[in-house]
Amino acid sequence: MSIEDTASIDIEVEDTASVGEKRKVKAKSWVWNHFSKKKINGEDKAICHYCGKDFCGGSGKGTSHLGKHYKRCPTLKDLNISPKKKDQEESSFNPEIARNELAKMIILHEYPLSIVDHIGLKRYSTALQPSFKVVSRNTIKEDIMKIYESEKEVTMKFMEDNKGKVAITTDMWTASNQKKGFMAITAHYIDASWTLQSRILRFVHVLCPHTKEKLCQVLFDCLLHWDITKKISTVTFDNCSTNDAMIDVLLEKLDSSSLILAGSLIHMRCAAHVLNLVVKAGLQLVKSSVDKIRESVVFWKATPKREEKFEEAARHLLISYSKKLVLDVATRWNSTYLMLEIAIIYKSVFARLLRKRDI
């Protein structure tokens, strides 16, 4: 019997420290090295240290279900950490695994490659494992590219085996520091277990001018590379005239017999952009009021001195200044909502400052 199989056995021993009194004490199971007890809505729960999922953690529930989860925890599998028996939990250090996890950390959290040069990371790494040497940025770049190629191969295999249709979404993005345009192309599909999957197929620099022909060619080249030109169900773009025209060019390149209703349904409008247009149209009914609030927010956020004065007025009225004023963005309807939501908290502050006219 393995240590995992004994997860539900709580050994009871008699405590005879007190004369004439016997008290049963439960020995702590090995699973509590990987779970923490927590009260949630008045119930005892056991929280997995790796995936954060909660399970029944009451004293009368046993721990076999926790041991079973530990052996098949998806996060442990993603980290390439195999569940160990109690006498094996202190595993030997593997520098290759550590180096691979460093590369995955940089990818996951979008850290700059220069992080490997940071003295803080090197000190922390040395404290954890003195024998591990943090690699150079060129080496970690190579490691990241190896991971990319490996993941790409797996994704291409998924796409090849997928018998269903693939929905494509694209988005143009401009780097603020370089003023360069980039296109992100993402595929969405249902896998064999009926789970929605999304994969970024390409993130590419698109040279100006961004004509319909050029944008279409970038997208079509990507579809060809992934061999999914005959699996396309819909394509979603931003709602702009160039993208509307691009769909006609794309239809000329695709095989209409492979498309739903010969491609008449291929163009899927971006719901977020449509919603933004709907909200903007609705806001026209209260435009004058929203404009006045926006002008007030712009004024009080213009300089640090004005912000300090606004905060001082809020404190004088015993209003907590925990949320600072925010200005909305024309392309994001929810930013207007956020601006109004915060501004209404300080309605009396605006009124007081207006009465004082001491600006």
C-alpha positions in Angstrom: 0.0 0.0 0.0 1.5 3.4 -1.0 1.4 6.5 1.1 -1.2 8.0 -1.2 -3.5 5.0 -0.7 -3.4 5.6 3.1 -4.5 9.2 2.7 -7.8 8.6 4.4 -6.4 6.7 7.4 -6.2 9.0 10.4 -4.3 7.0 13.0 -5.8 7.4 16.5 -3.6 7.1 19.6 -4.5 7.4 23.2 -3.2 10.3 25.2 -2.6 9.1 28.7 -0.9 12.3 30.0 -3.8 13.0 32.3 -4.6 10.4 35.0 -8.0 8.8 34.5 -8.6 10.7 31.2 -8.1 9.3 27.7 -8.0 11.6 24.7 -7.9 10.6 21.1 -5.4 12.5 19.0 -5.4 12.2 15.2 -2.1 11.9 13.4 -1.8 14.5 10.6 -2.0 13.0 7.1 0.8 13.7 4.6 -1.8 15.4 2.3 -1.8 18.5 4.5 1.7 19.3 3.1 -0.1 20.1 -0.1 -3.5 21.5 1.2 -4.5 24.3 3.6 -7.6 24.4 5.8 -9.9 27.4 5.4 -13.4 28.4 6.4 -15.6 29.3 3.4 -19.2 30.3 4.1 -18.9 28.6 7.5 -17.7 25.3 6.0 -14.3 23.7 6.5 -12.5 23.6 3.1 -9.2 22.2 2.0 -7.4 24.4 -0.6 -4.9 22.9 -3.0 -1.6 24.7 -2.8 -1.1 24.4 -6.6 -4.4 25.0 -8.4 -6.3 26.7 -5.6 -9.3 24.4 -6.0 -11.3 23.8 -2.7 -12.6 20.5 -1.4 -14.4 19.3 1.7 -12.0 19.7 4.6 -14.1 18.7 7.6 -12.6 16.4 10.2 -15.2 13.7 9.4 -14.7 13.8 5.6 -11.4 11.9 5.5 -8.5 12.8 3.1 -8.6 10.2 0.4 -10.3 12.6 -2.0 -7.5 15.1 -1.4 -4.8 12.4 -2.1 -6.6 11.5 -5.3 -6.7 15.2 -6.4 -3.0 15.6 -5.6 -2.1 12.7 -7.9 -4.0 14.2 -10.8 -3.8 18.0 -10.1 -3.6 19.7 -13.6 -1.4 22.5 -12.3 1.2 20.0 -11.1 1.1 18.3 -14.5 1.6 21.7 -16.2 4.6 22.4 -14.0 6.0 18.9 -14.8 6.0 18.1 -11.1 5.1 14.4 -10.5 3.4 13.6 -7.2 5.9 12.0 -4.8 5.5 9.6 -2.0 6.2 10.9 1.5 9.7 9.5 1.6 10.5 10.9 -1.8 9.2 14.5 -1.4 12.6 15.9 -0.9 13.6 15.4 -4.6 17.1 16.1 -6.0 17.6 19.4 -7.8 17.4 19.3 -11.6 19.0 22.4 -13.2 17.4 21.7 -16.6 13.9 21.7 -15.1 14.8 24.9 -13.2 16.1 26.6 -16.3 13.0 25.6 -18.3 10.7 26.9 -15.5 12.6 30.2 -15.6 11.9 30.5 -19.3 8.2 29.7 -18.7 8.0 32.3 -15.9 9.3 35.0 -18.3 6.7 33.9 -20.9 3.8 33.7 -18.5 4.3 37.0 -16.8 5.7 38.9 -19.8 8.9 39.8 -18.0 11.7 41.4 -20.1 14.6 39.2 -21.0 16.8 41.5 -19.0 15.4 40.0 -15.8 18.1 37.4 -15.9 20.6 40.2 -15.4 18.8 41.6 -12.3 21.0 41.2 -9.2 17.8 40.6 -7.1 16.9 37.6 -9.2 20.4 36.2 -9.0 20.5 36.6 -5.2 17.1 35.0 -4.8 18.2 32.1 -7.0 21.4 31.6 -5.1 19.5 31.6 -1.8 17.1 28.9 -3.1 19.7 26.8 -4.8 23.4 27.9 -4.8 24.3 25.4 -7.5 21.9 26.9 -10.1 23.4 29.6 -12.3 21.1 32.0 -13.9 21.7 32.0 -17.7 22.3 35.0 -19.9 19.5 36.8 -21.8 20.7 35.3 -25.1 20.5 31.8 -23.7 17.1 32.3 -22.1 15.9 33.7 -25.4 16.9 30.5 -27.1 15.1 28.5 -24.4 12.0 30.6 -25.0 12.1 30.0 -28.7 12.5 26.2 -28.1 9.4 26.3 -25.9 7.6 28.3 -28.7 8.5 25.7 -31.3 7.5 22.9 -29.1 4.1 24.5 -28.3 3.6 25.4 -31.9 4.1 21.8 -32.9 1.6 20.6 -30.4 -0.9 23.2 -31.5 -0.5 22.4 -35.2 -1.1 18.7 -34.3 -4.3 19.8 -32.5 -5.4 21.9 -35.5 -4.7 19.0 -37.8 -6.7 16.5 -35.8 -9.5 18.9 -35.2 -12.4 18.0 -37.5 -14.6 21.0 -36.7 -14.5 24.6 -37.9 -12.1 27.3 -36.7 -13.2 30.8 -35.9 -10.6 33.5 -36.4 -10.3 36.9 -34.6 -7.9 39.6 -35.6 -6.9 42.9 -34.0 -4.6 45.7 -35.0 -2.4 47.1 -32.3 0.0 50.1 -32.4 3.1 50.1 -30.2 3.0 53.5 -28.4 6.8 53.7 -28.1 7.7 52.7 -31.7 4.5 53.7 -33.5 4.5 50.4 -35.4 1.4 48.5 -36.3 1.0 44.8 -35.3 -1.7 42.3 -36.1 -2.7 39.6 -33.7 -4.4 36.5 -35.2 -6.2 34.1 -32.9 -7.9 30.8 -33.6 -10.9 29.5 -31.6 -12.2 26.0 -31.8 -13.9 23.2 -29.9 -11.7 20.2 -29.1 -12.6 16.6 -28.9 -13.7 17.0 -25.2 -16.0 19.8 -26.2 -13.8 22.4 -24.6 -13.4 25.9 -26.2 -9.8 26.4 -27.1 -8.1 29.7 -28.1 -4.6 29.9 -29.6 -2.7 32.9 -30.9 -1.4 31.9 -34.3 0.6 34.9 -35.2 1.6 38.3 -33.8 3.2 40.1 -36.7 4.5 43.6 -37.6 2.5 45.0 -40.6 4.2 47.7 -42.6 2.4 50.8 -43.6 0.1 51.7 -45.4 -2.4 49.3 -43.9 -4.4 48.7 -47.0 -7.1 46.0 -47.4 -4.8 44.1 -49.7 -1.9 44.1 -47.3 -3.9 43.2 -44.2 -5.7 40.4 -46.1 -2.4 39.0 -47.3 -0.9 38.9 -43.8 -4.0 37.0 -42.6 -4.2 34.6 -45.5 -0.5 33.8 -45.2 -1.1 32.8 -41.6 -4.1 30.6 -42.5 -2.0 28.9 -45.2 0.9 28.3 -42.8 -1.4 26.6 -40.3 -3.3 24.8 -43.1 -6.7 25.9 -42.0 -8.0 27.7 -45.1 -10.7 25.1 -45.5 -11.7 25.0 -41.8 -12.7 28.7 -41.4 -16.2 29.3 -40.0 -16.0 33.1 -39.2 -13.5 35.9 -39.2 -13.9 38.8 -36.7 -12.3 42.2 -37.3 -12.5 45.6 -35.8 -15.4 47.6 -37.1 -13.6 49.9 -39.6 -14.0 50.5 -43.3 -10.7 48.9 -44.2 -11.6 45.7 -42.5 -15.0 45.7 -44.1 -13.3 45.9 -47.5 -10.7 43.3 -46.5 -13.4 40.6 -46.2 -14.2 40.8 -49.9 -10.5 40.3 -50.8 -10.3 37.4 -48.4 -13.3 35.7 -49.9 -11.7 35.8 -53.3 -8.7 33.8 -51.8 -10.7 31.2 -49.9 -12.5 28.2 -51.4 -16.2 29.1 -51.1 -17.3 25.4 -51.1 -15.5 25.0 -47.7 -17.3 28.0 -46.2 -20.7 28.1 -44.4 -23.3 29.2 -47.0 -20.5 29.9 -49.4 -19.1 32.5 -47.1 -22.2 34.7 -46.6 -21.7 34.3 -42.8 -18.0 34.6 -42.6 -17.8 38.2 -41.5 -18.6 38.3 -37.8 -18.8 41.8 -36.3 -16.8 42.5 -33.2 -19.4 42.4 -30.4 -17.3 44.7 -28.1 -17.1 47.4 -30.9 -20.8 47.1 -31.6 -21.6 47.4 -27.9 -19.4 50.5 -27.8 -21.3 52.1 -30.7 -24.6 51.3 -29.0 -23.6 52.9 -25.7 -22.1 55.9 -27.5 -25.5 56.4 -29.3 -27.3 56.1 -26.0 -25.0 58.6 -24.3 -26.1 61.2 -26.9 -29.3 61.6 -24.9 -27.4 62.8 -21.9 -24.4 64.3 -23.8 -24.5 67.8 -22.2 -24.4 66.3 -18.6 -21.7 63.8 -19.4 -19.6 66.6 -21.1 -19.9 68.8 -18.0 -18.7 66.0 -15.8 -15.9 65.2 -18.2 -14.8 68.8 -18.2 -14.7 68.9 -14.4 -12.7 65.7 -14.2 -10.2 67.1 -16.8 -9.9 70.3 -14.8 -9.2 68.7 -11.4 -6.8 66.1 -12.9 -4.8 68.7 -14.8 -2.2 69.4 -12.2 -1.0 67.8 -9.0 -1.9 70.9 -7.1 -5.5 70.7 -8.2 -5.7 67.0 -7.4 -4.5 67.8 -3.9 -7.1 70.6 -3.5 -9.8 68.2 -4.6 -8.7 65.5 -2.1 -8.5 68.2 0.6 -12.1 69.2 -0.1 -13.2 65.6 0.0 -11.6 65.0 3.4 -13.3 68.2 4.7 -16.7 66.8 3.8 -15.7 63.5 5.5 -15.6 61.6 2.1 -13.0 59.0 1.7 -10.7 59.7 -1.2 -10.0 56.0 -1.9 -10.8 56.2 -5.5 -9.2 58.9 -7.7 -11.0 60.6 -10.5 -10.5 58.9 -13.9 -11.1 60.2 -17.4 -12.9 58.1 -20.0 -11.5 56.9 -23.4 -13.6 57.4 -26.5 -13.2 53.8 -27.7 -14.1 52.2 -24.4 -17.7 52.6 -23.3 -17.0 51.1 -19.9 -14.4 53.8 -19.2 -17.2 56.4 -19.4 -19.2 54.3 -16.9 -16.2 54.1 -14.6 -15.7 57.9 -14.9 -19.3 58.6 -13.9 -19.4 55.9 -11.2 -16.4 57.6 -9.4 -17.5 61.1 -10.1 -20.9 60.6 -8.5 -19.1 59.7 -5.2 -17.7 63.2 -5.1 -20.9 65.0 -6.2 -20.9 67.2 -3.1 -17.2 67.9 -3.5 -17.7 69.3 -7.0 -20.6 71.4 -5.7 -18.6 72.7 -2.8 -15.6 73.7 -4.9 -18.0 75.4 -7.4 -19.6 77.4 -4.6 -16.2 78.5 -3.2 -14.9 79.5 -6.7 -11.5 79.3 -5.0 -9.4 77.6 -7.8 
